Amino acid sequence: MKPQHETPWPSIEDGQVWQMNKTTCRIGQLGKKLVHYILFKGQPTHNAPIVTNKEVLTKHLMEMKAVLVQA
């Protein structure tokens, strides 16, 4: 049985910052199905962006119980 007061998961948008345990995920560009994002620990560095499917990233963020820090 699902709880009645379950809040919906926010949709992924450009410029969002998600905080996981010790890792931060910054969303760069968002297309129809693909997402460019950067993972970093601590201060952001000049890492190469990672490209993945939008559904895969959403599932990963949900599994890691990520918290939306900046919208």
N, CA, C and O of each residue as an XYZ file, in Angstrom:
284
protein
N       0.841     -1.178      0.000
C       0.000      0.000      0.000
C       0.887      1.242      0.000
O       1.807      1.350      0.811
N       0.613      2.175     -0.903
C       1.391      3.401     -1.002
C       0.854      4.437     -0.017
O      -0.351      4.512      0.224
N       1.763      5.236      0.548
C       1.288      6.324      1.401
C       0.523      7.357      0.581
O       0.857      7.612     -0.576
N      -0.487      7.939      1.175
C      -1.322      8.896      0.463
C      -0.650     10.248      0.294
O      -0.999     10.998     -0.618
N       0.300     10.571      1.148
C       0.933     11.884      1.127
C       2.301     11.847      0.469
O       3.175     12.640      0.818
N       2.499     10.947     -0.468
C       3.784     10.843     -1.145
C       3.955     12.030     -2.092
O       3.089     12.295     -2.926
N       5.080     12.745     -1.959
C       5.318     13.893     -2.812
C       5.886     13.425     -4.146
O       6.709     12.511     -4.178
N       5.461     14.035     -5.240
C       5.977     13.613     -6.548
C       7.446     14.009     -6.701
O       7.893     15.014     -6.147
N       8.183     13.205     -7.460
C       9.597     13.470     -7.713
C       9.692     14.663     -8.661
O       9.004     14.678     -9.681
N      10.529     15.674     -8.355
C      10.636     16.826     -9.254
C      11.271     16.429    -10.583
O      12.143     15.561    -10.624
N      10.840     17.056    -11.652
C      11.393     16.736    -12.962
C      12.789     17.344    -13.090
O      13.101     18.355    -12.461
N      13.617     16.710    -13.914
C      14.978     17.174    -14.136
C      14.935     18.359    -15.094
O      14.274     18.302    -16.131
N      15.651     19.446    -14.739
C      15.692     20.655    -15.551
C      17.127     21.167    -15.627
O      17.980     20.779    -14.829
N      17.382     22.045    -16.598
C      18.712     22.644    -16.754
C      19.117     23.399    -15.492
O      18.296     24.078    -14.875
N      20.376     23.275    -15.116
C      20.925     24.058    -14.015
C      20.652     23.523    -12.621
O      21.091     24.132    -11.646
N      19.953     22.421    -12.488
C      19.670     21.879    -11.164
C      20.938     21.291    -10.542
O      21.836     20.831    -11.247
N      20.992     21.317     -9.216
C      22.083     20.706     -8.469
C      21.465     19.724     -7.492
O      20.631     20.096     -6.667
N      21.884     18.450     -7.592
C      21.378     17.389     -6.728
C      22.492     16.931     -5.805
O      23.618     16.709     -6.250
N      22.186     16.787     -4.517
C      23.165     16.342     -3.532
C      22.864     14.905     -3.136
O      21.763     14.588     -2.687
N      23.872     14.029     -3.312
C      23.794     12.654     -2.836
C      24.726     12.547     -1.646
O      25.167     13.577     -1.136
N      25.047     11.353     -1.180
C      25.878     11.191      0.018
C      27.066     12.149      0.040
O      27.033     13.149      0.757
N      28.106     11.864     -0.725
C      29.272     12.744     -0.781
C      29.474     13.313     -2.170
O      30.472     13.985     -2.428
N      28.546     13.052     -3.058
C      28.670     13.445     -4.455
C      27.594     14.458     -4.813
O      26.473     14.399     -4.307
N      27.945     15.377     -5.683
C      27.003     16.369     -6.183
C      26.852     16.174     -7.685
O      27.829     15.906     -8.384
N      25.635     16.309     -8.175
C      25.337     16.158     -9.596
C      24.769     17.474    -10.103
O      23.732     17.932     -9.624
N      25.447     18.083    -11.074
C      24.970     19.338    -11.672
C      24.480     19.048    -13.084
O      25.237     18.553    -13.919
N      23.217     19.355    -13.348
C      22.615     19.129    -14.659
C      23.056     20.261    -15.588
O      22.897     21.440    -15.270
N      23.611     19.885    -16.733
C      24.073     20.877    -17.704
C      23.017     21.143    -18.747
O      22.233     22.083    -18.614
N      22.987     20.330    -19.782
C      22.012     20.503    -20.849
C      21.009     19.369    -20.809
O      21.336     18.237    -20.452
N      19.802     19.688    -21.175
C      18.726     18.717    -21.154
C      18.062     18.692    -22.523
O      17.594     19.716    -23.019
N      18.028     17.509    -23.125
C      17.362     17.348    -24.405
C      16.058     16.595    -24.223
O      15.547     16.488    -23.109
N      15.514     16.069    -25.327
C      14.269     15.313    -25.224
C      14.468     14.017    -24.453
O      13.629     13.648    -23.631
N      15.578     13.320    -24.715
C      15.823     12.042    -24.050
C      17.170     11.966    -23.360
O      17.364     11.111    -22.496
N      18.117     12.843    -23.716
C      19.461     12.780    -23.159
C      19.725     13.929    -22.206
O      19.161     15.015    -22.336
N      20.604     13.660    -21.238
C      20.978     14.649    -20.231
C      22.497     14.711    -20.167
O      23.160     13.674    -20.134
N      23.059     15.932    -20.150
C      24.478     16.149    -19.908
C      24.594     16.594    -18.453
O      23.954     17.563    -18.044
N      25.407     15.888    -17.676
C      25.565     16.255    -16.273
C      27.005     16.030    -15.835
O      27.767     15.330    -16.502
N      27.370     16.631    -14.704
C      28.712     16.513    -14.144
C      28.586     16.044    -12.705
O      27.795     16.589    -11.935
N      29.369     15.032    -12.341
C      29.449     14.557    -10.965
C      30.743     15.072    -10.346
O      31.796     15.030    -10.982
N      30.671     15.555     -9.114
C      31.882     16.010     -8.430
C      31.717     15.878     -6.928
O      30.606     15.823     -6.402
N      32.871     15.829     -6.248
C      32.903     15.808     -4.787
C      33.534     17.110     -4.334
O      34.555     17.527     -4.879
N      32.946     17.748     -3.355
C      33.492     19.016     -2.864
C      33.213     20.145     -3.834
O      32.065     20.373     -4.216
N      34.273     20.861     -4.241
C      34.144     21.991     -5.154
C      34.089     21.507     -6.596
O      34.784     20.553     -6.944
N      33.277     22.142     -7.447
C      33.219     21.739     -8.853
C      34.554     21.987     -9.548
O      35.212     23.002     -9.318
N      34.934     21.056    -10.387
C      36.146     21.187    -11.178
C      35.759     21.107    -12.649
O      34.575     21.041    -12.977
N      36.724     21.112    -13.512
C      36.460     21.062    -14.948
C      36.419     19.616    -15.423
O      37.265     19.184    -16.206
N      35.436     18.879    -14.946
C      35.251     17.493    -15.366
C      34.510     17.454    -16.692
O      33.757     18.369    -17.026
N      34.731     16.391    -17.434
C      34.003     16.204    -18.690
C      32.557     15.823    -18.374
O      32.313     15.039    -17.457
N      31.612     16.360    -19.111
C      30.208     16.013    -18.856
C      29.913     14.567    -19.242
O      30.506     14.022    -20.172
N      28.998     13.969    -18.518
C      28.536     12.611    -18.773
C      27.195     12.722    -19.485
O      26.367     13.559    -19.126
N      26.980     11.891    -20.481
C      25.726     11.897    -21.229
C      25.003     10.586    -20.968
O      25.585      9.511    -21.111
N      23.747     10.675    -20.589
C      22.948      9.481    -20.335
C      21.488      9.751    -20.664
O      21.100     10.871    -20.993
N      20.703      8.706    -20.568
C      19.269      8.781    -20.795
C      18.604      9.444    -19.589
O      19.025      9.234    -18.452
N      17.573     10.240    -19.836
C      16.879     10.963    -18.762
C      16.265     10.013    -17.734
O      16.332     10.275    -16.533
N      15.667      8.912    -18.194
C      15.035      7.956    -17.281
C      16.073      7.261    -16.400
O      15.822      7.007    -15.222
N      17.242      6.953    -16.975
C      18.301      6.289    -16.221
C      18.812      7.202    -15.109
O      19.006      6.755    -13.978
N      19.031      8.477    -15.425
C      19.507      9.423    -14.415
C      18.466      9.621    -13.319
O      18.817      9.659    -12.140
N      17.201      9.748    -13.683
C      16.144      9.907    -12.686
C      16.095      8.706    -11.755
O      15.971      8.871    -10.542
N      16.191      7.510    -12.302
C      16.177      6.291    -11.493
C      17.371      6.254    -10.548
O      17.231      5.881     -9.384
N      18.550      6.641    -11.046
C      19.754      6.656    -10.217
C      19.619      7.661     -9.072
O      19.983      7.355     -7.937
N      19.102      8.852     -9.358
C      18.918      9.857     -8.318
C      17.929      9.385     -7.260
O      18.117      9.647     -6.072
N      16.874      8.692     -7.684
C      15.885      8.176     -6.734
C      16.503      7.088     -5.856
O      16.261      7.059     -4.649
N      17.296      6.196     -6.448
C      17.934      5.119     -5.680
C      18.929      5.667     -4.670
O      19.052      5.142     -3.563
N      19.640      6.727     -5.052
C      20.636      7.323     -4.158
C      20.017      8.308     -3.170
O      20.724      8.902     -2.355
N      18.686      8.483     -3.246
C      17.938      9.405     -2.370
C      18.524     10.816     -2.437
O      18.783     11.455     -1.418
N      18.723     11.275     -3.666
C      19.293     12.596     -3.884
C      18.310     13.680     -3.456
O      17.093     13.503     -3.513
N      18.871     14.799     -3.029
C      18.080     15.942     -2.586
C      18.367     17.111     -3.526
O      19.525     17.416     -3.812
N      17.319     17.755     -3.997
C      17.471     18.906     -4.887
C      17.934     20.097     -4.056
O      17.208     20.571     -3.182
N      19.150     20.581     -4.332
C      19.737     21.671     -3.565
C      19.430     23.009     -4.213
O      19.065     23.967     -3.531
N      19.578     23.075     -5.539
C      19.386     24.339     -6.254
C      18.602     24.060     -7.523
O      18.956     23.186     -8.314
N      17.530     24.821     -7.703
C      16.707     24.641     -8.907
C      16.989     25.728     -9.906
O      16.393     25.746    -10.983
